[in-house]
Amino acid sequence: MYNESEVGYDEKIAVKPLIDKRYNPTNINAHSGLQMVAHRINKAEELYPLCNELIKEVYIDEIQFFGPYIIHAVNDLLMNGVRVIAAGLDKDYLNQDFGPMGDLKKIATQKIALSAKCHVCGAAAHFTFRQPGIEDQIAVGHKDIYEARCEKHWIEGMNGRTI
């Protein structure tokens, strides 16, 4: 996740939202199995006490869960010379901007868009389908309630649901 020769161990921190209890709650956990020890925080303001003058990089996982204040926190870090690497979902299961993601993409200097494979057909998937029954925008889950889908199969799955 990082190049150890560029930044020393004590010069970086990772954070993840308190509500994300999947896998190991004290680590950022990639689906591939990669892990990084992370601080669990509830809101963006909790980043400030974690960052001292030695911190050069901050990794933020599931950034879409931190709400609109995360934009100010990220800008503060950037203005103080801290490199911010964030991961999150662009769109929610209704294909709408997920929390602060639209605004965060505007201040990003580099964007890397990843896609999954459609759960139905195996094609490139850029949509998140959530099983019916949970209508709140935020519902932390895994393959028990979510599926990556291509546009065709997302539309088919959403047919008849109201937005």
C-alpha positions in Angstrom: 0.0 0.0 0.0 3.0 2.3 0.4 6.7 2.5 -0.5 8.6 2.1 2.8 11.6 3.9 1.4 9.6 7.1 0.7 8.0 7.5 4.1 9.1 6.0 7.4 6.8 4.0 9.6 6.2 6.7 12.1 5.4 9.3 9.4 2.1 7.8 8.3 -1.2 6.9 9.8 -4.2 5.1 8.5 -7.8 5.6 9.6 -11.1 3.8 8.9 -14.6 4.5 10.0 -15.8 3.2 13.4 -18.9 1.7 11.7 -16.8 -0.6 9.5 -16.5 -3.8 11.5 -15.9 -6.1 8.6 -12.9 -8.4 8.6 -10.5 -7.2 11.3 -11.8 -4.0 13.0 -8.3 -2.7 13.8 -7.0 -3.0 10.2 -7.8 -1.6 6.8 -8.5 -4.9 4.9 -8.5 -5.2 1.1 -10.6 -7.9 -0.4 -7.3 -9.3 -1.7 -6.0 -9.9 1.8 -3.7 -6.9 2.2 -3.9 -5.3 5.6 -2.7 -2.2 7.3 -3.2 -1.3 11.0 -5.6 1.7 11.3 -7.1 4.0 13.8 -10.9 3.7 14.0 -12.6 7.1 14.1 -16.2 8.2 14.1 -16.0 11.6 12.4 -13.5 13.6 10.4 -12.6 15.9 13.2 -11.0 13.0 15.0 -8.2 13.1 12.4 -6.6 16.2 14.0 -5.4 14.7 17.3 -3.8 11.8 15.3 -1.7 14.1 13.1 1.4 15.6 14.6 4.3 17.4 12.8 5.9 14.1 11.9 2.9 12.8 9.9 3.6 13.0 6.2 0.9 10.6 4.8 -2.6 9.8 5.9 -4.5 6.8 4.5 -8.3 7.1 4.7 -10.4 4.0 4.0 -14.1 4.1 3.2 -13.9 7.9 3.1 -17.5 8.1 1.9 -18.7 7.4 5.5 -17.1 10.5 7.1 -19.6 13.0 5.9 -19.2 16.5 4.5 -16.6 17.8 7.1 -14.0 15.3 5.7 -13.5 17.7 2.8 -12.3 20.4 5.2 -10.1 17.9 7.1 -8.5 16.7 3.8 -7.9 20.3 2.7 -6.3 21.1 6.0 -4.0 18.1 5.7 -3.0 19.0 2.2 -2.4 22.7 3.1 0.0 21.4 5.8 2.0 19.3 3.3 0.5 16.0 4.3 -0.1 13.5 1.4 -3.6 12.1 1.6 -4.5 8.7 0.0 -8.2 7.9 0.3 -10.4 5.1 -0.9 -14.1 5.0 -1.1 -17.1 4.3 -3.2 -18.0 7.0 -5.7 -21.7 6.1 -6.0 -24.2 4.4 -3.6 -26.5 1.6 -4.5 -28.9 4.2 -6.2 -26.0 5.4 -8.4 -25.9 8.8 -6.6 -22.8 10.5 -5.2 -22.0 8.7 -2.0 -21.7 11.3 0.7 -18.8 13.7 0.1 -17.4 11.8 -2.8 -18.4 14.3 -5.6 -16.7 17.1 -3.8 -13.7 15.1 -2.8 -13.0 14.1 -6.4 -12.9 17.8 -7.3 -9.9 18.4 -4.9 -8.1 15.2 -5.8 -4.8 15.5 -7.7 -5.0 12.0 -8.9 -7.9 9.6 -9.3 -7.7 5.9 -9.8 -11.0 4.3 -10.7 -11.3 0.5 -10.2 -14.0 -1.8 -11.3 -15.1 -5.2 -10.2 -16.6 -8.1 -12.1 -20.3 -8.3 -12.5 -21.8 -10.8 -10.1 -24.2 -11.9 -12.8 -22.2 -12.0 -16.1 -18.6 -11.3 -15.2 -18.3 -8.1 -17.3 -16.7 -5.0 -15.9 -18.9 -3.7 -13.0 -19.2 0.0 -12.1 -22.4 -0.3 -10.1 -23.2 -1.4 -6.6 -26.4 -3.4 -6.3 -27.9 -3.8 -2.8 -30.5 -6.5 -2.0 -33.9 -5.0 -1.3 -35.0 -4.4 2.3 -32.5 -1.8 3.5 -33.2 1.7 2.2 -30.8 3.9 4.2 -27.9 5.2 2.2 -25.4 3.8 4.7 -25.5 0.1 5.4 -22.1 -1.5 6.0 -22.0 -5.0 4.6 -20.3 -7.3 2.3 -21.4 -9.9 -0.2 -24.3 -10.8 2.1 -26.2 -7.7 0.8 -24.1 -6.2 -2.0 -23.1 -7.2 -5.5 -20.9 -5.6 -8.1 -22.9 -5.3 -11.3 -22.6 -4.1 -14.9 -25.0 -1.4 -15.9 -27.4 -3.9 -17.6 -27.7 -6.1 -14.6 -27.8 -3.2 -12.1 -30.8 -1.8 -14.1 -32.5 -5.2 -14.1 -32.0 -5.6 -10.4 -33.3 -2.1 -9.7 -36.4 -2.5 -11.9 -39.5 -1.8 -9.9 -37.6 -0.1 -7.0 -38.3 3.5 -6.3 -35.5 6.1 -5.9 
